[in-house]
Amino acid sequence: MSQPKRLYDVVVVGAGIAGLTSAAYLCRSNLKTLVVERSAVNGGLVNSFTKDGFVFDGGIRAFENSGIIFPMLRQLGISMPIVQNNVTIGLGDDSLVLVNRQSLYAYQDMMQRQFPQRKLEISRIIQEIEKSMEFMDVLYGIDNPLFLDSYSDKDYMLHTLLPWLSRYRKTIKQVGKYSQPIVAFLKQFTDDQSLIDVITQHFFTDTPAFFALSYFGLYLDYCYPLGGTGVLVEKLTSYCMERGADFENETEIVSVNMQEKCVVDTEGRAFGFKKLVWAADQKSLYKAVDLSTLDTKRLVESISKRKVLLDHSKGGNSILSLYVGTSYAPSFVDAHCGAHRFHTLSTKGVGPLTTEAWEKIVKNDQLSREKKRQALQEHIVQYLELTTYEISSPAVRDASLAPEGCCGIILSTLFDYGLAKYIQQDGWYEELKVLCTNTIIGLFEKSLFPAFTEHVVVSLCSTPLSIEKLTNSCDGAITGWSFTNEIQPSVSGFKKIKKAIETPMKDVYQAGQWTFSPSGLPISVLTGKLASSAIEKQLQGKKKKKQ
């Protein structure tokens, strides 16, 4: 540590949404705060970028409020114009726009048209979706109490909060019955693998049934900020800076010294803290902790065990995204696709096109390297033909996000990080991106976007490796840990969410997608707020005692 140490009340590592939320509330409480971010820009998986005049959302495509996002903005006094984000679900040539709860029955009708031999089974599945939506209505039925400044309003306490808490406790018990993986859950109702695939293939592997089924309700809660999703990052960053927070971008923390209470970056600069919030990749935290600076043997053992667990844990699914700037007018894209759509081109389902399938190709010693490459390319094309896509068009919601009369389109699908990594190591990574770009454009030229090729102005393909490079996210994951881990390295279950921010180290807290499963934008905001609240209570409590 060759340079003098700067001392802060709190150092926040990671300027994603969890880190920025923590920092905003810490600044609000007049705590001297430093935010350290490895990337040149803030936001992590919530960001917008510009390519040839087209603004694209690089991470999350829309926000679900979940009783958290809007209350957080109100509490901080942040104004952010929001527009409604209607979601369309498409299957083959059929589609419907989700408008309200009654849209669930239109979805049932669509599925029964596509699978006429499975009408009764589909009806039973729809009933389960309806139950999950009712549970979700309770869990997120009111603004989260954590984002209220006081409980002085007796009328609110008696008629809103207390009745909600009673329903919340009952619902939490019922939700526990839906903890098994969604595919296994649906097999109770149907043995039609194609039907199961079409329902589940845009969810992450082994997603708990409750989380998957409740997504129909979450789609109704989606909204979009004018200017793109990155506006939320800009607003939170400005809020922090206006209240005195320091930011160190392009700065990677490589050591955590608990004896001297400081973090050290790659250049040897040390930043002292009273409290530390780690809102970055969790593996990097336990790699950075200097075991020699821990004060007890028991703590050393605890950190060492945690590190071993994380080293054997995998990040969740990742995605491949194709960003396309087109000469289509926004009105044309809206009419043919809608602003935000989940679309499945075929009713066959991805079926056997699993991780095991491509790994089998790679491990086949009887195939030459060229034959393996050809087989993998065929596997990828077939997968792209059968998978489900999330399609988002920013300029349909805000015309200023593209050149006049033009529209950007983002087409994303789940994609195996391991496959992308293997291809990179085998030397044809750029060829992979060209293959995916041409295949996806060709597929949608035959379906939603006529003469697609002729209207392409610019295109950019992003893989799981792009996400890993941008965010340092383990395995390019976009929602924390994989559900397939034998032992989950994060807290799961709403009852335990307050424990999600805890680490074995007394003055170190954690926040973000790696702390709670299943995760997402609302969970990142919530854990960021929980971490800041715990710190405020401790540091401000000490100040009051001194006074």
Secondary structure as the mmCIF struct_conf table of DSSP 4:
data_model
#
loop_
_struct_conf.conf_type_id
_struct_conf.id
_struct_conf.beg_label_comp_id
_struct_conf.beg_label_asym_id
_struct_conf.beg_label_seq_id
_struct_conf.end_label_comp_id
_struct_conf.end_label_asym_id
_struct_conf.end_label_seq_id
BEND BEND1 GLN A 3 GLN A 3
HELX_LH_PP_P HELX_LH_PP_P1 PRO A 4 LYS A 5
STRN STRN1 ARG A 6 VAL A 13
STRN STRN2 GLY A 16 GLY A 16
HELX_RH_AL_P HELX_RH_AL_P1 ILE A 17 ARG A 28
TURN_TY1_P TURN_TY1_P1 SER A 29 ASN A 30
STRN STRN3 THR A 33 VAL A 36
BEND BEND2 ARG A 38 ASN A 42
STRN STRN4 GLY A 43 GLY A 43
TURN_TY1_P TURN_TY1_P2 GLY A 44 LEU A 45
BEND BEND3 VAL A 46 VAL A 46
STRN STRN5 SER A 48 LYS A 51
TURN_TY1_P TURN_TY1_P3 ASP A 52 GLY A 53
STRN STRN6 PHE A 54 ASP A 57
BEND BEND4 GLY A 58 GLY A 59
BEND BEND5 ARG A 61 ALA A 62
STRN STRN7 PHE A 63 GLU A 64
TURN_TY1_P TURN_TY1_P4 SER A 66 ILE A 68
HELX_RH_AL_P HELX_RH_AL_P2 ILE A 69 LEU A 76
TURN_TY1_P TURN_TY1_P5 GLY A 77 GLY A 77
STRN STRN8 ILE A 82 GLN A 84
STRN STRN9 VAL A 87 LEU A 91
TURN_TY1_P TURN_TY1_P6 GLY A 92 ASP A 93
STRN STRN10 ASP A 94 LEU A 98
BEND BEND6 ASN A 100 ASN A 100
TURN_TY1_P TURN_TY1_P7 ARG A 101 GLN A 102
HELX_RH_AL_P HELX_RH_AL_P3 SER A 103 GLN A 114
BEND BEND7 PHE A 115 PHE A 115
HELX_RH_3T_P HELX_RH_3T_P1 PRO A 116 ARG A 118
HELX_RH_AL_P HELX_RH_AL_P4 LYS A 119 LEU A 139
TURN_TY1_P TURN_TY1_P8 TYR A 140 TYR A 140
BEND BEND8 GLY A 141 ILE A 142
HELX_RH_3T_P HELX_RH_3T_P2 PRO A 145 PHE A 147
BEND BEND9 ASP A 149 ASP A 149
HELX_RH_AL_P HELX_RH_AL_P5 LYS A 154 TYR A 156
HELX_RH_PI_P HELX_RH_PI_P1 MET A 157 LEU A 161
HELX_RH_AL_P HELX_RH_AL_P6 LEU A 162 VAL A 175
HELX_RH_3T_P HELX_RH_3T_P3 GLY A 176 TYR A 178
BEND BEND10 GLN A 180 GLN A 180
STRN STRN11 PRO A 181 PRO A 181
HELX_RH_AL_P HELX_RH_AL_P7 ILE A 182 LEU A 186
TURN_TY1_P TURN_TY1_P9 LYS A 187 PHE A 189
HELX_RH_AL_P HELX_RH_AL_P8 GLN A 193 THR A 200
TURN_TY1_P TURN_TY1_P10 GLN A 201 HIS A 202
BEND BEND11 PHE A 203 PHE A 203
HELX_LH_PP_P HELX_LH_PP_P2 PHE A 204 PHE A 204
TURN_TY1_P TURN_TY1_P11 THR A 205 ASP A 206
STRN STRN12 PRO A 208 PRO A 208
HELX_RH_AL_P HELX_RH_AL_P9 ALA A 209 LEU A 213
TURN_TY1_P TURN_TY1_P12 SER A 214 SER A 214
HELX_RH_AL_P HELX_RH_AL_P10 TYR A 215 TYR A 219
TURN_TY1_P TURN_TY1_P13 LEU A 220 ASP A 221
STRN STRN13 TYR A 222 PRO A 225
TURN_TY1_P TURN_TY1_P14 LEU A 226 GLY A 227
TURN_TY1_P TURN_TY1_P15 THR A 229 THR A 229
HELX_RH_AL_P HELX_RH_AL_P11 GLY A 230 GLU A 242
TURN_TY1_P TURN_TY1_P16 ARG A 243 GLY A 244
STRN STRN14 ASP A 246 GLU A 248
BEND BEND12 GLU A 250 GLU A 250
STRN STRN15 ILE A 253 ASN A 257
TURN_TY1_P TURN_TY1_P17 MET A 258 LYS A 261
STRN STRN16 CYS A 262 ASP A 265
TURN_TY1_P TURN_TY1_P18 THR A 266 GLU A 267
STRN STRN17 ALA A 270 TRP A 278
BEND BEND13 ALA A 280 ALA A 280
HELX_RH_AL_P HELX_RH_AL_P12 GLN A 282 ALA A 288
STRN STRN18 VAL A 289 VAL A 289
HELX_RH_3T_P HELX_RH_3T_P4 LEU A 291 THR A 293
BEND BEND14 ASP A 295 ASP A 295
HELX_RH_AL_P HELX_RH_AL_P13 LYS A 297 ASP A 311
TURN_TY1_P TURN_TY1_P19 HIS A 312 HIS A 312
STRN STRN19 GLY A 315 GLY A 315
STRN STRN20 SER A 318 THR A 326
BEND BEND15 SER A 327 TYR A 328
HELX_RH_AL_P HELX_RH_AL_P14 PRO A 330 HIS A 336
TURN_TY1_P TURN_TY1_P20 CYS A 337 CYS A 337
BEND BEND16 ALA A 339 ALA A 339
STRN STRN21 HIS A 340 THR A 344
BEND BEND17 LEU A 345 LEU A 345
BEND BEND18 THR A 347 LYS A 348
TURN_TY1_P TURN_TY1_P21 GLY A 351 PRO A 352
BEND BEND19 THR A 354 THR A 354
HELX_RH_AL_P HELX_RH_AL_P15 THR A 355 VAL A 362
TURN_TY1_P TURN_TY1_P22 LYS A 363 LYS A 363
TURN_TY1_P TURN_TY1_P23 ASP A 365 GLN A 366
BEND BEND20 LEU A 367 LEU A 367
HELX_RH_AL_P HELX_RH_AL_P16 ARG A 369 LEU A 386
BEND BEND21 THR A 387 THR A 387
STRN STRN22 THR A 388 SER A 392
HELX_RH_AL_P HELX_RH_AL_P17 PRO A 394 ARG A 397
HELX_RH_3T_P HELX_RH_3T_P5 ALA A 399 LEU A 401
BEND BEND22 ALA A 402 PRO A 403
TURN_TY1_P TURN_TY1_P24 GLU A 404 GLY A 405
STRN STRN23 CYS A 407 PHE A 415
HELX_RH_AL_P HELX_RH_AL_P18 TYR A 417 ASP A 426
TURN_TY1_P TURN_TY1_P25 GLY A 427 GLY A 427
HELX_RH_AL_P HELX_RH_AL_P19 TYR A 429 GLU A 445
TURN_TY1_P TURN_TY1_P26 LYS A 446 LEU A 448
BEND BEND23 PHE A 449 PHE A 449
TURN_TY1_P TURN_TY1_P27 PRO A 450 ALA A 451
HELX_RH_AL_P HELX_RH_AL_P20 PHE A 452 HIS A 455
STRN STRN24 VAL A 456 SER A 462
HELX_RH_AL_P HELX_RH_AL_P21 PRO A 464 THR A 471
HELX_RH_3T_P HELX_RH_3T_P6 CYS A 474 GLY A 476
BEND BEND24 ILE A 478 GLY A 480
STRN STRN25 TRP A 481 TRP A 481
TURN_TY1_P TURN_TY1_P28 PHE A 483 THR A 484
BEND BEND25 GLU A 486 ILE A 487
BEND BEND26 PRO A 489 SER A 490
STRN STRN26 VAL A 491 SER A 492
BEND BEND27 GLY A 493 GLY A 493
HELX_RH_3T_P HELX_RH_3T_P7 PHE A 494 ILE A 501
STRN STRN27 GLU A 502 GLU A 502
BEND BEND28 PRO A 504 MET A 505
TURN_TY1_P TURN_TY1_P29 LYS A 506 ASP A 507
STRN STRN28 VAL A 508 GLN A 510
BEND BEND29 GLY A 512 GLY A 512
TURN_TY1_P TURN_TY1_P30 GLN A 513 THR A 515
STRN STRN29 PHE A 516 SER A 517
BEND BEND30 PRO A 518 PRO A 518
HELX_RH_AL_P HELX_RH_AL_P22 LEU A 521 LYS A 546
#
